């Protein structure tokens, strides 16, 4: 799934992009940031919002996160702890890695 399609679908669910890494919960393959929709300093959007992209799987599928990464290439980000979450042998794209390096983010695998 390309980034344009991802953004179109998320927009249908009022999920926004951001330019602020401290408000992001996903980094797309081209470096665009999906917002955690912060309100008064608290995140209102959970990582499982990505479920909106799929009609053939959901977060209860034990392969859900593998499918998300395989189909979209997104990198999860936890702004509260400044940790990037990668799935298994996931390799960030050049754009994603630039953001990771620029902000000196810790990387963890799940």
C-alpha positions as CSV (number, residue, x, y, z in Angstrom):
1,X,0.0,0.0,0.0
2,X,1.5,3.3,-1.0
3,X,1.7,6.4,1.3
4,X,-0.9,8.3,-0.7
5,X,-3.5,5.5,-0.1
6,X,-2.5,5.3,3.5
7,X,-3.1,9.0,4.0
8,X,-6.4,9.0,2.1
9,X,-7.8,6.2,4.2
10,X,-6.6,7.7,7.5
11,X,-8.0,11.0,6.5
12,X,-11.4,9.4,6.2
13,X,-11.1,8.6,9.9
14,X,-9.9,12.1,10.8
15,X,-6.4,10.9,11.5
16,X,-4.0,13.7,10.7
17,X,-0.3,14.1,9.8
18,X,2.1,16.3,11.8
19,X,5.5,17.9,11.3
20,X,6.3,17.4,15.0
21,X,8.1,14.2,15.8
22,X,7.0,14.6,19.4
23,X,3.4,14.2,18.3
24,X,3.9,11.3,15.8
25,X,3.0,7.7,16.3
26,X,4.0,6.4,12.8
27,X,6.6,7.3,10.3
28,X,5.7,6.5,6.7
29,X,8.3,5.2,4.3
30,X,8.8,8.7,2.8
31,X,9.3,10.2,6.3
32,X,5.8,11.7,6.7
33,X,4.5,11.6,10.3
34,X,1.1,10.3,11.4
35,X,-0.1,12.2,14.4
36,X,-1.1,10.8,17.7
37,X,-3.7,13.6,17.8
38,X,-2.5,15.3,21.0
39,X,-4.9,17.4,23.0
40,X,-3.6,19.4,26.0
41,X,-0.4,17.4,26.0
42,X,-2.1,14.0,26.0
43,X,-2.2,11.6,23.0
44,X,-5.7,10.8,21.9
45,X,-4.9,8.3,19.1
46,X,-3.5,4.8,19.7
47,X,-1.2,2.8,17.4
48,X,-4.1,0.4,16.7
49,X,-5.7,3.2,14.6
50,X,-3.7,1.8,11.7
51,X,-6.2,-1.0,11.7
52,X,-8.4,1.3,9.6
53,X,-6.3,0.6,6.6
54,X,-7.3,-3.1,6.3
55,X,-10.6,-4.8,5.7
56,X,-9.1,-8.3,5.9
57,X,-7.4,-8.3,9.3
58,X,-7.5,-6.6,12.7
59,X,-5.5,-6.2,15.8
60,X,-6.8,-9.5,17.2
61,X,-5.0,-11.4,14.4
62,X,-1.7,-12.7,15.8
63,X,0.0,-11.8,12.5
64,X,-1.5,-8.2,12.5
65,X,1.7,-6.2,13.1
66,X,3.6,-8.4,10.6
67,X,0.9,-7.6,8.0
68,X,1.0,-3.9,8.8
69,X,4.7,-3.7,8.3
70,X,4.7,-5.9,5.2
71,X,1.9,-4.0,3.5
72,X,2.8,-0.4,4.5
73,X,6.4,-0.3,5.7
74,X,5.4,2.1,8.5
75,X,7.6,2.5,11.6
76,X,5.9,2.7,14.9
77,X,7.0,5.5,17.2
78,X,6.2,6.1,20.9
79,X,6.6,9.8,21.5
80,X,6.2,9.6,25.2
81,X,9.4,7.4,25.5
82,X,11.1,8.5,22.2
83,X,11.4,4.8,21.1
84,X,11.0,3.5,17.6
85,X,9.4,0.0,17.5
86,X,10.4,-2.2,14.6
87,X,9.0,-5.6,13.9
88,X,11.4,-8.5,13.7
89,X,13.8,-7.9,10.9
90,X,12.2,-4.7,9.7
91,X,14.6,-2.3,8.1
92,X,13.7,1.4,8.1
93,X,13.8,3.2,4.8
94,X,16.3,5.9,4.2
95,X,13.8,8.6,5.1
96,X,12.7,6.8,8.3
97,X,16.4,6.3,9.3
98,X,17.1,10.0,8.7
99,X,14.5,10.9,11.2
100,X,15.7,8.3,13.7
101,X,19.2,9.6,13.4
102,X,18.2,13.3,13.4
103,X,16.3,12.9,16.7
104,X,18.7,10.4,18.2
105,X,15.8,7.9,18.8
106,X,16.2,4.6,20.6
107,X,15.2,1.6,18.5
108,X,13.6,-1.5,20.0
109,X,12.2,-4.6,18.4
110,X,8.9,-6.4,19.1
